[in-house]
Amino acid sequence: MAATGGATATSAASTYRINAGDELEIYVWGEERLQRKVKVLPDGTMAFPLVGQIKVQGFLPSEVEALITNGLSAQYVGAVPQVTVSVVAAAGMQFSVMGRVKSPGTFSPGRYINVLEALSMAGGPAEFANLDNVLIIRKSNEQLTTLNVRLAPLFKTGVDEKDVARANILRIETGDTVIVR
């Protein structure tokens, strides 16, 4: 992996929230028998020895480290050894694109993307697509929210910064459905 700016790598790692389907590597310093690779179950939980089943979906890796450390505290007389949680595969980051695109479907980019990149992954807009009214349906807990995006100005000649600002290029969250009408 190429070296990127330390601040960039740290801020990206600290903002990723764990999703169902992600693969995590958990390491307890000095306790090789507690080193595990686990997959987050569809219900957002995972099992860890001596701790049991814990809900991890929506948490930062550092928050999961704290949950495991707290769960292990009853097993140690002194301080619990350092716990490290790494996301090995961000397979749970999924979204769907449907409607007037060339290749509709469900995608797992493995990283955060925006709505323009999502459209690109779906092969781009089909002929007669209305890019002035792209809809994102976002699931948050059990609530559905609709967000509108205007991408049409970005597909004309002479695009400027004002067009980009007006387009409302939103970041895609896991579970989003993008509909191009």
Phi, psi and omega in degrees: 000133181288147180285131174244175180303135182304318181295322180295313181297319181294315182292325179293317181293326185279350181255351182285126178259136186289140181240158172301135181098344178292150174255127182246148170246127183241130182228128175253117187304129178079002182234076183303329180290347177257011174275127185216150164251125181230151176255135179286126183289163180304334178276004177085013181247168173211158178253142177222137182305141178069354180246319182097204183277128178230144176280124182238346182298132180090353180267154171283153176306322179295327177289325177292323175303316180294320179299316180292317178302314178298319180294328180275346187302328179289342183272351185239140177286314178264212180288146176287135177302160180303130177252132178238131177241124178237142174272111182279317180221119180273056184288342182281349179283094182231148175211165179237148174232130180219172180100217185275071173232162184287326181223077180296156178162189177254137186233147176234088186286339181076007178202166176287138177225168176255176185296329178292319177293324177297318177298320178296318179297333179272016176086003180089173181290145175279169177299140180071014176291138178267094183278001175276351184218060176276133185249136173244123175259118185248130178263121178232111190058243178251005181267145174251132178238142176250137179234137179256142180230136177252101182258348184306316181299337181283345183259012177256167178284145177079035179294136177237181183299327179295321178298318180295317180296319181288339185291340180058056182285098184271154174282137177280134177253158180300136181090354179294149171238123179259126180242120176258120184268000000 
